[in-house]
Amino acid sequence: MSQATATTQKKASKFPWALVVIVSALVVSELIFHLVFGDRKHFLDDMKHEPVPGDYFGIVYKGGFIVPFLMTMFITVITFSIERFLTIKKAQGTGSIEGFLQIIKSKLHTGDINGAISECGKQKGSVANVVQAGLAKYQEMEKNTEFTLEQKVQHIQQEIEEATSLELPSLQANLPILATIASVATLVALLGTVIGMIKAFAALATTGNPDPAALAAGISEALINTAIGIGTSAFAIIFYNFFTSMIDGLTYGIDEMAYSIAQTFATTKK
């Protein structure tokens, strides 16, 4: 990867895209909550005190002001999951990673470094970029007469490590947000449930007449927060682990190729 490309990526990464996504998700959630779930047709009265029986849009609206925040987290999880999937798939390149690594190893064993670099150009993606950087340094060290064999191997390994350090941060971006939502969504949902329960029992204490139906309705509305929060947390955990596994696979491939390139140079140049 060229220095200009790396600089461009660093400048692009400084823009708070994550904040823009979260704020946009909050705006969309508020609009959906008030204009869709809070539509008059979902309620029996103009004051929206009682949802139409069996109308889940009205029931969700009665979950209270915490619901839009939970919806924001859910939309954020879905948005970043799609973005991470596309980014990591692009980083894998145009073909199979396993097949690409096998081709590079074959080229190394036959000493066809130019052919290996050509394969990197065809594969593209983060793994190919790192391997290409290592192979370019490999060719440079072949022509170098100033360093010892051990120093040349160290330079090749260092080049691969530097290329990896430029590629990996872009793959891991936004994953901490998914991990945070996985923990926070359940807590926010619990807060909404507790607030709803307090309101339900406060209303029951004010009337003085036990109304099991009204109490059950209040509890049902309060548990809406729990349902949305647990669902959001589950999605965040699943996607986080899935993407982490994909990145680990790419990292393993890079480490494998780094070892192969360094060992090949060390054994052929003795």
One Martini backbone bead per residue (centre of mass of N, CA, C, O) as a GRO file, in nm:
protein
  270
    1MET     BB    1   0.097   0.035   0.022
    2SER     BB    2   0.070   0.356  -0.005
    3GLN     BB    3   0.113   0.653   0.155
    4ALA     BB    4  -0.129   0.804   0.028
    5THR     BB    5  -0.344   0.593   0.098
    6ALA     BB    6  -0.301   0.595   0.404
    7THR     BB    7  -0.364   0.897   0.442
    8THR     BB    8  -0.653   0.888   0.333
    9GLN     BB    9  -0.761   0.688   0.543
   10LYS     BB   10  -0.703   0.861   0.794
   11LYS     BB   11  -0.882   1.101   0.715
   12ALA     BB   12  -1.149   0.940   0.689
   13SER     BB   13  -1.144   0.824   0.990
   14LYS     BB   14  -1.191   1.109   1.137
   15PHE     BB   15  -1.468   1.091   1.061
   16PRO     BB   16  -1.786   1.074   1.238
   17TRP     BB   17  -1.970   0.828   1.127
   18ALA     BB   18  -2.087   0.694   1.378
   19LEU     BB   19  -2.238   0.945   1.482
   20VAL     BB   20  -2.416   0.983   1.234
   21VAL     BB   21  -2.562   0.712   1.255
   22ILE     BB   22  -2.681   0.745   1.540
   23VAL     BB   23  -2.838   1.007   1.494
   24SER     BB   24  -3.005   0.903   1.257
   25ALA     BB   25  -3.135   0.669   1.414
   26LEU     BB   26  -3.280   0.851   1.619
   27VAL     BB   27  -3.456   1.007   1.421
   28VAL     BB   28  -3.597   0.763   1.296
   29SER     BB   29  -3.712   0.649   1.560
   30GLU     BB   30  -3.888   0.891   1.637
   31LEU     BB   31  -4.063   0.888   1.382
   32ILE     BB   32  -4.172   0.601   1.411
   33PHE     BB   33  -4.288   0.623   1.695
   34HIS     BB   34  -4.489   0.875   1.637
   35LEU     BB   35  -4.604   0.813   1.332
   36VAL     BB   36  -4.658   0.499   1.358
   37PHE     BB   37  -4.706   0.391   1.652
   38GLY     BB   38  -4.870   0.683   1.722
   39ASP     BB   39  -5.108   0.637   1.568
   40ARG     BB   40  -5.445   0.677   1.605
   41LYS     BB   41  -5.541   0.385   1.491
   42HIS     BB   42  -5.400   0.229   1.756
   43PHE     BB   43  -5.646   0.366   1.917
   44LEU     BB   44  -5.941   0.429   2.118
   45ASP     BB   45  -5.822   0.716   2.180
   46ASP     BB   46  -5.703   1.042   2.154
   47MET     BB   47  -5.491   1.003   2.407
   48LYS     BB   48  -5.354   0.716   2.394
   49HIS     BB   49  -5.422   0.508   2.638
   50GLU     BB   50  -5.553   0.273   2.444
   51PRO     BB   51  -5.504   0.011   2.272
   52VAL     BB   52  -5.572  -0.189   2.035
   53PRO     BB   53  -5.657  -0.496   2.032
   54GLY     BB   54  -5.366  -0.653   1.900
   55ASP     BB   55  -5.197  -0.384   1.868
   56TYR     BB   56  -4.854  -0.355   1.855
   57PHE     BB   57  -4.798  -0.062   1.795
   58GLY     BB   58  -4.945   0.050   2.044
   59ILE     BB   59  -4.788  -0.112   2.256
   60VAL     BB   60  -4.507   0.003   2.190
   61TYR     BB   61  -4.580   0.298   2.249
   62LYS     BB   62  -4.645   0.230   2.560
   63GLY     BB   63  -4.339   0.184   2.648
   64GLY     BB   64  -4.211   0.461   2.590
   65PHE     BB   65  -3.922   0.669   2.575
   66ILE     BB   66  -3.717   0.421   2.549
   67VAL     BB   67  -3.778   0.291   2.274
   68PRO     BB   68  -3.616   0.479   2.074
   69PHE     BB   69  -3.337   0.393   2.191
   70LEU     BB   70  -3.363   0.094   2.117
   71MET     BB   71  -3.406   0.143   1.815
   72THR     BB   72  -3.136   0.278   1.769
   73MET     BB   73  -2.965   0.032   1.839
   74PHE     BB   74  -3.082  -0.157   1.625
   75ILE     BB   75  -3.012   0.012   1.374
   76THR     BB   76  -2.709   0.025   1.433
   77VAL     BB   77  -2.653  -0.276   1.417
   78ILE     BB   78  -2.749  -0.320   1.127
   79THR     BB   79  -2.569  -0.110   0.987
   80PHE     BB   80  -2.285  -0.214   1.089
   81SER     BB   81  -2.318  -0.503   0.986
   82ILE     BB   82  -2.330  -0.438   0.689
   83GLU     BB   83  -2.065  -0.275   0.675
   84ARG     BB   84  -1.876  -0.502   0.780
   85PHE     BB   85  -1.938  -0.717   0.571
   86LEU     BB   86  -1.845  -0.556   0.322
   87THR     BB   87  -1.557  -0.491   0.421
   88ILE     BB   88  -1.455  -0.785   0.472
   89LYS     BB   89  -1.514  -0.895   0.191
   90LYS     BB   90  -1.323  -0.695   0.051
   91ALA     BB   91  -1.066  -0.786   0.212
   92GLN     BB   92  -1.062  -1.081   0.090
   93GLY     BB   93  -1.155  -1.044  -0.199
   94THR     BB   94  -1.229  -1.216  -0.504
   95GLY     BB   95  -1.140  -1.474  -0.356
   96SER     BB   96  -1.013  -1.728  -0.205
   97ILE     BB   97  -0.801  -1.739   0.054
   98GLU     BB   98  -0.695  -2.027   0.043
   99GLY     BB   99  -0.626  -2.027  -0.259
  100PHE     BB  100  -0.434  -1.786  -0.256
  101LEU     BB  101  -0.224  -1.901  -0.054
  102GLN     BB  102  -0.147  -2.148  -0.225
  103ILE     BB  103  -0.041  -1.994  -0.469
  104ILE     BB  104   0.181  -1.835  -0.321
  105LYS     BB  105   0.337  -2.080  -0.218
  106SER     BB  106   0.399  -2.197  -0.497
  107LYS     BB  107   0.557  -1.951  -0.602
  108LEU     BB  108   0.775  -1.956  -0.383
  109HIS     BB  109   0.891  -2.244  -0.440
  110THR     BB  110   0.964  -2.146  -0.752
  111GLY     BB  111   1.049  -1.825  -0.746
  112ASP     BB  112   0.775  -1.659  -0.834
  113ILE     BB  113   0.736  -1.340  -0.748
  114ASN     BB  114   0.591  -1.199  -0.980
  115GLY     BB  115   0.352  -1.395  -0.981
  116ALA     BB  116   0.263  -1.333  -0.690
  117ILE     BB  117   0.209  -1.031  -0.734
  118SER     BB  118  -0.004  -1.074  -0.954
  119GLU     BB  119  -0.205  -1.225  -0.767
  120CYS     BB  120  -0.253  -0.982  -0.580
  121GLY     BB  121  -0.385  -0.804  -0.802
  122LYS     BB  122  -0.628  -1.001  -0.841
  123GLN     BB  123  -0.736  -1.028  -0.546
  124LYS     BB  124  -0.710  -0.826  -0.343
  125GLY     BB  125  -0.719  -0.666  -0.061
  126SER     BB  126  -0.573  -0.692   0.248
  127VAL     BB  127  -0.410  -0.951   0.217
  128ALA     BB  128  -0.281  -0.878  -0.055
  129ASN     BB  129  -0.140  -0.619   0.041
  130VAL     BB  130   0.046  -0.752   0.247
  131VAL     BB  131   0.182  -0.958   0.061
  132GLN     BB  132   0.288  -0.752  -0.144
  133ALA     BB  133   0.471  -0.603   0.055
  134GLY     BB  134   0.648  -0.851   0.121
  135LEU     BB  135   0.741  -0.912  -0.174
  136ALA     BB  136   0.874  -0.640  -0.233
  137LYS     BB  137   1.084  -0.672  -0.006
  138TYR     BB  138   1.203  -0.930  -0.110
  139GLN     BB  139   1.322  -0.805  -0.372
  140GLU     BB  140   1.491  -0.590  -0.231
  141MET     BB  141   1.670  -0.793  -0.062
  142GLU     BB  142   1.797  -0.941  -0.304
  143LYS     BB  143   1.966  -0.668  -0.391
  144ASN     BB  144   2.089  -0.654  -0.123
  145THR     BB  145   2.439  -0.595   0.031
  146GLU     BB  146   2.436  -0.477   0.339
  147PHE     BB  147   2.288  -0.713   0.459
  148THR     BB  148   2.209  -0.965   0.630
  149LEU     BB  149   2.007  -1.228   0.638
  150GLU     BB  150   1.872  -1.160   0.906
  151GLN     BB  151   1.805  -0.863   0.836
  152LYS     BB  152   1.629  -0.922   0.590
  153VAL     BB  153   1.411  -1.082   0.739
  154GLN     BB  154   1.335  -0.851   0.931
  155HIS     BB  155   1.241  -0.653   0.711
  156ILE     BB  156   1.013  -0.827   0.604
  157GLN     BB  157   0.855  -0.854   0.868
  158GLN     BB  158   0.820  -0.549   0.916
  159GLU     BB  159   0.659  -0.487   0.659
  160ILE     BB  160   0.418  -0.672   0.728
  161GLU     BB  161   0.345  -0.538   0.998
  162GLU     BB  162   0.287  -0.254   0.882
  163ALA     BB  163   0.067  -0.342   0.682
  164THR     BB  164  -0.120  -0.465   0.897
  165SER     BB  165  -0.155  -0.197   1.071
  166LEU     BB  166  -0.320  -0.062   0.827
  167GLU     BB  167  -0.559  -0.279   0.791
  168LEU     BB  168  -0.698  -0.370   1.066
  169PRO     BB  169  -0.850  -0.114   1.169
  170SER     BB  170  -1.067  -0.120   0.936
  171LEU     BB  171  -1.191  -0.398   1.035
  172GLN     BB  172  -1.249  -0.303   1.353
  173ALA     BB  173  -1.444  -0.104   1.298
  174ASN     BB  174  -1.733  -0.070   1.515
  175LEU     BB  175  -1.716  -0.315   1.710
  176PRO     BB  176  -1.730  -0.167   1.987
  177ILE     BB  177  -2.026  -0.083   1.946
  178LEU     BB  178  -2.148  -0.365   1.947
  179ALA     BB  179  -2.041  -0.442   2.229
  180THR     BB  180  -2.186  -0.216   2.383
  181ILE     BB  181  -2.479  -0.282   2.300
  182ALA     BB  182  -2.485  -0.571   2.415
  183SER     BB  183  -2.483  -0.445   2.713
  184VAL     BB  184  -2.678  -0.186   2.717
  185ALA     BB  185  -2.959  -0.273   2.609
  186THR     BB  186  -3.051  -0.435   2.861
  187LEU     BB  187  -3.035  -0.197   3.063
  188VAL     BB  188  -3.230  -0.006   2.921
  189ALA     BB  189  -3.467  -0.202   2.924
  190LEU     BB  190  -3.483  -0.226   3.231
  191LEU     BB  191  -3.547   0.068   3.279
  192GLY     BB  192  -3.815   0.071   3.122
  193THR     BB  193  -3.952  -0.148   3.293
  194VAL     BB  194  -3.936  -0.009   3.568
  195ILE     BB  195  -4.093   0.243   3.492
  196GLY     BB  196  -4.353   0.093   3.406
  197MET     BB  197  -4.406  -0.042   3.685
  198ILE     BB  198  -4.429   0.212   3.849
  199LYS     BB  199  -4.674   0.327   3.697
  200ALA     BB  200  -4.867   0.089   3.741
  201PHE     BB  201  -4.861   0.093   4.060
  202ALA     BB  202  -4.934   0.390   4.095
  203ALA     BB  203  -5.214   0.372   3.962
  204LEU     BB  204  -5.323   0.157   4.159
  205ALA     BB  205  -5.287   0.331   4.420
  206THR     BB  206  -5.472   0.570   4.333
  207THR     BB  207  -5.747   0.416   4.294
  208GLY     BB  208  -5.775   0.152   4.509
  209ASN     BB  209  -5.866  -0.045   4.274
  210PRO     BB  210  -5.830  -0.348   4.177
  211ASP     BB  211  -5.697  -0.410   3.832
  212PRO     BB  212  -5.591  -0.669   3.661
  213ALA     BB  213  -5.608  -0.570   3.366
  214ALA     BB  214  -5.446  -0.305   3.401
  215LEU     BB  215  -5.193  -0.434   3.521
  216ALA     BB  216  -5.132  -0.625   3.282
  217ALA     BB  217  -5.101  -0.399   3.073
  218GLY     BB  218  -4.867  -0.250   3.210
  219ILE     BB  219  -4.669  -0.487   3.211
  220SER     BB  220  -4.669  -0.537   2.907
  221GLU     BB  221  -4.557  -0.258   2.831
  222ALA     BB  222  -4.292  -0.283   2.996
  223LEU     BB  223  -4.185  -0.550   2.841
  224ILE     BB  224  -4.115  -0.426   2.569
  225ASN     BB  225  -3.833  -0.333   2.645
  226THR     BB  226  -3.713  -0.611   2.698
  227ALA     BB  227  -3.756  -0.734   2.418
  228ILE     BB  228  -3.591  -0.526   2.252
  229GLY     BB  229  -3.324  -0.542   2.414
  230ILE     BB  230  -3.266  -0.846   2.383
  231GLY     BB  231  -3.270  -0.853   2.076
  232THR     BB  232  -3.043  -0.649   2.031
  233SER     BB  233  -2.824  -0.796   2.196
  234ALA     BB  234  -2.824  -1.058   2.031
  235PHE     BB  235  -2.740  -0.938   1.761
  236ALA     BB  236  -2.475  -0.807   1.855
  237ILE     BB  237  -2.334  -1.069   1.946
  238ILE     BB  238  -2.348  -1.227   1.684
  239PHE     BB  239  -2.205  -1.020   1.497
  240TYR     BB  240  -1.946  -0.985   1.657
  241ASN     BB  241  -1.851  -1.283   1.645
  242PHE     BB  242  -1.856  -1.310   1.339
  243PHE     BB  243  -1.650  -1.082   1.269
  244THR     BB  244  -1.420  -1.180   1.448
  245SER     BB  245  -1.384  -1.447   1.297
  246MET     BB  246  -1.315  -1.325   1.021
  247ILE     BB  247  -1.063  -1.165   1.115
  248ASP     BB  248  -0.905  -1.407   1.225
  249GLY     BB  249  -0.877  -1.542   0.949
  250LEU     BB  250  -0.711  -1.316   0.819
  251THR     BB  251  -0.482  -1.309   1.027
  252TYR     BB  252  -0.390  -1.598   0.985
  253GLY     BB  253  -0.316  -1.567   0.686
  254ILE     BB  254  -0.101  -1.349   0.728
  255ASP     BB  255   0.084  -1.509   0.921
  256GLU     BB  256   0.137  -1.744   0.729
  257MET     BB  257   0.269  -1.572   0.501
  258ALA     BB  258   0.494  -1.443   0.666
  259TYR     BB  259   0.637  -1.707   0.729
  260SER     BB  260   0.680  -1.808   0.437
  261ILE     BB  261   0.845  -1.571   0.328
  262ALA     BB  262   1.074  -1.576   0.537
  263GLN     BB  263   1.157  -1.878   0.499
  264THR     BB  264   1.216  -1.871   0.200
  265PHE     BB  265   1.442  -1.663   0.215
  266ALA     BB  266   1.625  -1.811   0.423
  267THR     BB  267   1.664  -2.081   0.245
  268THR     BB  268   1.747  -1.954  -0.050
  269LYS     BB  269   1.989  -1.739   0.071
  270LYS     BB  270   2.230  -1.922   0.192
   0.00000   0.00000   0.00000
